[in-house]
Amino acid sequence: MHLHELCGAWLDHPFWKTKFVLRDGEDLRKLRASAVQECWIDTAKGLDVRVPDTGVHLASSTARPLLSAQPRVMSVPISDLASAADVPARPPATTPLDEEVRRAAALCSASREAVASLHNEARMGRALDAEKCRPIVDEIASSVTRNAGALTSLARLKTHDDYTYMHSVAVCALMVSLARQLGLDEAEGREAGMAGLVHDMGKAMMPLEVLNKPGKLTEEEFAVIRNHPRLGHGLLAEGGAFSDGVLDVCLHHHERLDGKGYPDGLAGDAISRIARMGAVCDVYDAITSNRPYKVGWDPAESIAQMASWRKGQFDTAVFQAFVKSLGIYPNGSLVRMKSGRLAIVMEQNEKSLIAPRVKLFFSTQTQLAITPELLDLAEPGCTDAITGRESNKQWKFGHLDELWAGAQALQNLRAR
């Protein structure tokens, strides 16, 4: 059945999108249990059905055209949909990493333009429309569902000019992935994704000469930047369409458990779980991104550094879930192998956090490049293993991102 629209608020139902093909018994069970009472279906597509209590054929002349004469849509009470027991549940499909990376590169470009548009509207004093943000969150969440490691890894590859906008895209993806790891339901996951997308909207109110300064900020300039959570919170609250959780992340994603954060100096239980999630995701993307005044840390190095800070800065349970969502050695990490070879981490392995799939490319014994070789460290009989992370400050390899993401995806990413 082709759902054309679910009638109700975005958070009233358990799905990322309101327009999709309903063919999974579990999805049907979720829909019948939700607060949505009615939906529109496109009877020109899919398998036609009859409404049980009236016998009216849904492809009848009462169908109401939307947008064009092609779709034939009709309002149907949720209670009249077929029994969920009649439709088998399907296991979620996982898209291969290389395929999803290519799709994610195009999504990054489109999302960057959408976030830039939101910032421009904010600078012109216009209230933000949550409905304009929702499709971006939907697409980002769909990518994370297809392959969690693709977009979360690719979005950290940003230029200085892109940083403000792409940071929002990256944190959105990281929040969705973290929400899934924490076992939050889909409504909570959507809220987390929305929070990640708009958490830094206050940056739109910052003086551009401070925001885009190609160097470290002075104390006075940093004091200006520290005001962005309050400005962003006011901006989102003015629109009146964002949830309390989204507003909370916008205002409190720079708070710390030890009370040394800003703007309110909250500590411990005074900081909500969703704000704690925002804090972890925000910091990770910031320290892995290249800035004019510093080169971003390697993903594995960043995880290690954050682990050393977590007692005072991050919630332990949230941080542990974050590491599980990305891996101890996240995609794109440079690692040394027991065999003496260097490798780039390609993809995580559900079987083990310390045994991802890697691509071997350099011999430390001969100090020469070797023919790239893919290796699944979790495969039975594999004798090689990661002995530790490596810093590219020493090696200065210029092709690490291309090794794991592929030349075409990087080209698409940088073409925006």
C-alpha positions as MATLAB code, in Angstrom:
seq = 'MHLHELCGAWLDHPFWKTKFVLRDGEDLRKLRASAVQECWIDTAKGLDVRVPDTGVHLASSTARPLLSAQPRVMSVPISDLASAADVPARPPATTPLDEEVRRAAALCSASREAVASLHNEARMGRALDAEKCRPIVDEIASSVTRNAGALTSLARLKTHDDYTYMHSVAVCALMVSLARQLGLDEAEGREAGMAGLVHDMGKAMMPLEVLNKPGKLTEEEFAVIRNHPRLGHGLLAEGGAFSDGVLDVCLHHHERLDGKGYPDGLAGDAISRIARMGAVCDVYDAITSNRPYKVGWDPAESIAQMASWRKGQFDTAVFQAFVKSLGIYPNGSLVRMKSGRLAIVMEQNEKSLIAPRVKLFFSTQTQLAITPELLDLAEPGCTDAITGRESNKQWKFGHLDELWAGAQALQNLRAR';
ca = [
       0.000    0.000    0.000;
       1.376    3.417   -0.978;
       0.831    5.885    1.856;
       0.438    9.370    0.411;
       0.041   11.208    3.698;
      -0.436   10.480    7.406;
      -2.934   12.848    8.974;
      -1.490   14.205   12.173;
       1.520   15.928   13.689;
       5.022   14.709   12.855;
       5.524   13.291   16.344;
       2.110   11.593   16.431;
       3.314    8.628   14.391;
       6.351    6.321   14.563;
       7.836    6.958   11.106;
      10.487    9.232    9.652;
       8.373    9.966    6.584;
       4.668   10.458    5.940;
       4.831    9.264    2.319;
       6.181    5.745    1.795;
       5.257    2.197    0.812;
       3.631    0.272    3.657;
       4.613   -3.376    3.171;
       6.006   -4.487    6.524;
       3.746   -6.096    9.117;
       5.680   -4.469   11.960;
       5.219   -1.021   10.381;
       1.494   -1.673   10.111;
       1.337   -2.660   13.776;
       3.137    0.568   14.718;
       0.776    2.650   12.596;
      -2.347    1.093   14.113;
      -0.961    1.705   17.612;
      -0.092    5.355   16.927;
      -2.121    8.510   17.557;
      -2.830    8.888   13.821;
      -6.487    8.191   13.071;
      -6.533    8.610    9.299;
      -4.246    8.406    6.272;
      -4.346    9.010    2.524;
      -3.365    6.180    0.202;
      -2.504    6.288   -3.496;
      -4.739    3.705   -5.163;
      -2.988    4.089   -8.534;
      -0.061    2.178   -7.058;
       0.383   -1.012   -5.093;
      -2.196   -3.673   -4.339;
      -5.758   -2.402   -4.081;
      -7.908   -3.306   -1.070;
     -11.462   -2.987    0.148;
     -12.602   -1.125    3.228;
     -13.974   -3.970    5.391;
     -16.935   -2.210    7.009;
     -18.357   -0.592    3.841;
     -17.118   -2.756    0.989;
     -16.290    0.404   -0.969;
     -13.495   -0.220   -3.470;
     -10.696    2.272   -2.817;
     -10.074    2.893   -6.508;
     -13.588    4.286   -6.883;
     -14.501    7.661   -8.357;
     -14.477    9.205   -4.902;
     -10.663    9.311   -4.974;
      -9.405   12.894   -4.621;
      -6.543   13.953   -6.980;
      -3.543   15.653   -5.376;
      -0.923   17.714   -7.255;
      -1.691   16.009  -10.573;
      -4.184   13.686  -12.178;
      -1.785   10.760  -11.840;
      -2.043    9.853   -8.144;
      -5.477    8.645   -7.016;
      -5.652    9.175   -3.303;
      -8.357    8.466   -0.798;
      -8.736    9.016    2.915;
      -8.798    5.773    4.910;
      -9.332    5.294    8.670;
      -6.336    3.591   10.209;
      -8.662    1.118   11.901;
      -9.820   -0.087    8.462;
      -6.376   -1.122    7.295;
      -5.738   -4.845    6.944;
      -4.739   -6.789   10.006;
      -1.032   -6.593   10.708;
      -1.025  -10.344   11.137;
      -1.711  -10.665    7.396;
       1.523   -8.900    6.479;
       4.888  -10.477    7.345;
       7.580   -8.366    8.981;
      10.741   -7.836    6.964;
      14.236   -7.500    8.403;
      15.652   -3.993    7.822;
      17.794   -3.769    4.689;
      21.359   -2.539    4.961;
      22.863   -0.699    2.020;
      26.519   -1.488    1.219;
      28.875    1.216    2.491;
      30.249    2.274   -0.896;
      26.746    2.690   -2.309;
      25.488    4.682    0.682;
      28.613    6.876    0.724;
      27.836    7.966   -2.840;
      24.244    8.728   -1.896;
      25.348   10.465    1.293;
      27.688   12.756   -0.662;
      24.756   14.059   -2.703;
      22.654   14.344    0.467;
      25.393   16.360    2.181;
      25.388   18.818   -0.695;
      21.606   19.231   -0.696;
      21.423   19.451    3.104;
      24.189   22.041    3.218;
      22.203   24.277    0.864;
      19.032   23.784    2.905;
      20.751   24.682    6.199;
      22.400   27.703    4.566;
      18.922   28.844    3.495;
      17.641   28.481    7.078;
      20.523   30.623    8.354;
      19.855   33.283    5.726;
      16.201   33.461    6.740;
      17.218   33.808   10.378;
      19.619   36.658    9.534;
      16.743   38.442    7.798;
      14.684   38.199   10.992;
      12.239   35.581    9.788;
      10.882   32.967   12.198;
      12.024   29.439   11.385;
       9.510   27.003    9.954;
       9.911   23.516   11.433;
       8.174   22.063    8.371;
      11.095   23.191    6.204;
      13.500   21.352    8.489;
      11.569   18.090    8.618;
      12.418   16.790    5.099;
      16.130   17.315    5.793;
      15.908   15.294    9.009;
      13.883   12.620    7.186;
      16.518   12.166    4.483;
      19.429   12.179    6.927;
      17.674    9.632    9.150;
      16.902    7.419    6.150;
      20.594    7.414    5.218;
      21.605    6.495    8.779;
      19.049    3.677    8.733;
      20.401    2.302    5.458;
      24.015    2.390    6.659;
      24.855    4.174    9.906;
      28.539    4.693    9.153;
      28.307    6.405    5.759;
      26.844    9.847    6.438;
      28.154   10.142   10.004;
      31.684    9.686    8.670;
      31.365   11.640    5.443;
      29.808   14.717    7.038;
      32.959   15.443    9.050;
      34.829   16.186    5.791;
      34.018   19.855    5.502;
      35.767   23.019    4.388;
      36.087   26.197    6.445;
      33.378   27.901    4.383;
      31.065   24.914    4.894;
      31.698   24.409    8.592;
      28.729   26.218   10.137;
      26.222   24.511    7.834;
      27.809   21.068    7.536;
      28.332   20.920   11.295;
      24.544   21.000   11.667;
      24.141   18.188    9.120;
      26.818   16.094   10.850;
      25.362   16.562   14.334;
      21.897   15.678   13.016;
      23.250   12.373   11.644;
      25.216   11.657   14.819;
      22.153   12.344   16.985;
      19.986    9.974   14.943;
      22.647    7.249   15.140;
      23.080    7.778   18.888;
      19.315    7.694   19.474;
      19.133    4.335   17.688;
      21.999    2.983   19.807;
      20.281    4.150   23.013;
      17.134    2.291   21.980;
      14.963    5.400   21.747;
      11.734    5.062   19.816;
      11.359    6.639   16.399;
       9.568    9.744   17.658;
      12.415   10.407   20.095;
      14.894    9.703   17.311;
      13.226   12.256   15.044;
      13.299   14.807   17.837;
      17.007   14.120   18.408;
      17.708   14.525   14.692;
      15.787   17.795   14.531;
      17.654   19.023   17.608;
      20.971   18.228   15.953;
      20.017   20.041   12.773;
      19.032   23.317   14.470;
      21.180   23.220   17.630;
      23.515   25.942   16.328;
      20.948   28.275   14.752;
      22.159   30.981   17.118;
      25.320   31.131   14.984;
      23.154   32.843   12.345;
      22.925   35.818   14.714;
      26.673   36.090   15.225;
      28.771   38.826   13.537;
      30.244   37.215   10.427;
      33.686   38.665   11.109;
      33.726   36.761   14.412;
      32.013   33.601   13.165;
      34.306   33.264   10.134;
      37.505   34.512   11.723;
      40.425   32.433   10.315;
      42.145   32.051   13.668;
      41.620   31.673   17.394;
      39.123   34.004   18.997;
      40.036   36.613   21.570;
      38.346   36.519   24.979;
      35.991   39.281   23.861;
      35.095   37.456   20.655;
      34.565   34.189   22.499;
      32.207   35.996   24.886;
      30.144   36.991   21.848;
      30.092   33.409   20.526;
      29.074   32.064   23.943;
      25.792   33.912   23.536;
      24.714   31.834   20.525;
      22.752   29.211   22.543;
      20.454   31.863   24.017;
      19.999   33.611   20.686;
      19.264   30.314   18.955;
      16.787   29.290   21.651;
      14.949   32.583   21.268;
      14.885   32.202   17.506;
      13.401   28.693   17.641;
      10.952   29.576   20.417;
       9.676   32.514   18.362;
       8.541   30.138   15.625;
       6.543   28.138   18.175;
       6.803   24.892   16.208;
       9.797   23.178   17.819;
       9.460   20.677   20.659;
      10.758   21.264   24.183;
      13.538   18.746   23.561;
      14.760   20.595   20.474;
      14.714   23.901   22.344;
      16.576   22.310   25.243;
      19.415   21.045   23.035;
      19.730   24.412   21.344;
      20.082   26.149   24.712;
      22.130   23.581   26.628;
      24.400   21.640   24.232;
      27.433   23.414   25.746;
      26.605   22.494   29.349;
      28.901   20.070   31.227;
      28.141   17.566   33.967;
      30.666   19.299   36.257;
      28.845   22.626   35.922;
      31.625   24.338   33.957;
      29.615   24.721   30.758;
      27.472   27.569   29.472;
      25.146   29.452   29.243;
      23.524   28.430   32.568;
      26.273   26.442   34.277;
      23.955   23.469   34.752;
      25.382   20.359   36.423;
      24.462   16.692   36.850;
      20.796   15.795   36.667;
      19.848   19.366   35.786;
      20.977   18.560   32.231;
      18.443   16.501   30.275;
      19.401   13.321   28.444;
      18.765   14.839   25.026;
      20.994   17.822   25.891;
      23.704   15.383   27.044;
      23.388   13.631   23.686;
      23.743   16.952   21.917;
      26.875   17.797   23.891;
      28.655   14.575   22.884;
      27.711   14.814   19.195;
      28.588   18.514   19.000;
      32.059   18.050   20.485;
      32.921   15.010   18.372;
      32.133   16.724   15.089;
      33.925   19.904   16.169;
      37.200   18.206   17.075;
      37.261   15.925   14.009;
      36.707   18.829   11.593;
      39.459   20.870    9.980;
      39.430   24.522   11.034;
      41.551   27.452    9.808;
      43.588   27.386   13.007;
      43.926   23.598   13.466;
      43.716   20.292   11.645;
      40.910   18.044   12.840;
      41.834   15.076   14.964;
      41.659   11.546   13.602;
      38.299    9.915   14.504;
      39.911    7.281   16.754;
      42.094    9.929   18.407;
      38.980   12.008   19.040;
      37.183    9.092   20.715;
      40.231    8.512   22.932;
      40.450   12.175   23.897;
      36.743   12.376   24.693;
      37.037    9.245   26.828;
      39.643   11.039   28.940;
      37.257   13.989   29.452;
      34.034   12.096   29.988;
      33.888   12.124   33.807;
      33.565   15.870   34.024;
      32.141   16.706   30.646;
      29.989   13.870   29.329;
      27.363   11.484   30.626;
      29.033    8.054   30.864;
      26.088    6.015   29.565;
      25.485    8.413   26.672;
      29.169    8.476   25.771;
      29.440    4.680   25.853;
      26.433    4.414   23.520;
      28.034    7.029   21.270;
      31.222    4.950   21.014;
      29.173    1.852   20.185;
      27.366    3.780   17.447;
      30.636    4.861   15.799;
      33.126    2.246   16.958;
      36.308    2.524   19.000;
      38.022    3.029   15.664;
      35.412    4.973   13.629;
      35.339    4.863    9.837;
      38.276    6.781    8.403;
      40.609    6.096   11.358;
      44.278    5.381   10.631;
      45.435    2.271   12.529;
      48.542    0.087   12.886;
      48.194   -3.662   12.438;
      49.932   -6.515   14.240;
      51.516   -7.406   10.893;
      53.281   -4.038   10.778;
      51.026   -2.679    8.055;
      48.955    0.497    8.251;
      45.274    0.478    7.392;
      42.304    2.786    7.163;
      39.103    1.688    8.901;
      36.386    1.142    6.301;
      33.330   -0.075    8.203;
      32.270   -1.244   11.627;
      31.576   -4.860   12.505;
      28.537   -5.776   14.563;
      30.477   -8.742   15.917;
      33.188   -6.692   17.627;
      34.008   -3.027   18.304;
      37.717   -3.766   18.012;
      37.535   -5.802   14.797;
      36.224   -3.552   12.026;
      36.727   -4.018    8.292;
      39.933   -2.286    7.213;
      41.858   -1.488    4.050;
      45.596   -2.246    4.262;
      47.705    0.153    2.183;
      51.197    0.709    3.644;
      54.071   -1.368    5.064;
      55.983    0.118    7.975;
      58.713   -2.466    7.433;
      59.549   -1.434    3.870;
      58.212    2.124    4.264;
      56.417    1.646    0.954;
      52.838    1.661   -0.228;
      51.322   -1.751   -0.874;
      48.410   -2.803   -3.080;
      45.285   -1.888   -1.079;
      43.689   -4.972    0.472;
      40.341   -5.227    2.247;
      40.379   -7.302    5.423;
      37.526   -8.248    7.760;
      39.152   -8.579   11.171;
      36.141  -10.437   12.568;
      36.296  -13.230    9.998;
      37.237  -16.668   11.411;
      40.849  -17.431   10.679;
      41.956  -13.799   10.415;
      45.389  -13.581   12.053;
      45.913   -9.824   11.839;
      44.566   -7.324   14.367;
      44.685   -3.647   15.262;
      47.413   -2.834   17.779;
      46.621    0.872   18.087;
      45.665    4.097   16.383;
      48.186    6.108   14.362;
      48.483    9.869   13.977;
      48.711   11.203   10.442;
      50.743   14.116   11.771;
      53.716   11.775   11.538;
      52.898   10.064    8.246;
      51.280   12.967    6.383;
      49.295   10.751    4.018;
      47.216   12.892    1.716;
      44.808   10.261    0.457;
      43.254    8.749    3.590;
      39.761   10.100    2.927;
      39.878    8.847   -0.652;
      40.920    5.388    0.558;
      37.742    4.834    2.558;
      35.194    7.143    0.912;
      36.234    6.768   -2.723;
      37.308    9.404   -5.212;
      33.854    9.883   -6.738;
      32.115   10.535   -3.429;
      34.777   13.066   -2.420;
      34.462   14.780   -5.772;
      30.702   15.047   -5.333;
      31.154   16.282   -1.787;
      33.626   18.994   -2.770;
      31.716   20.093   -5.858;
      29.130   22.025   -3.868;
];
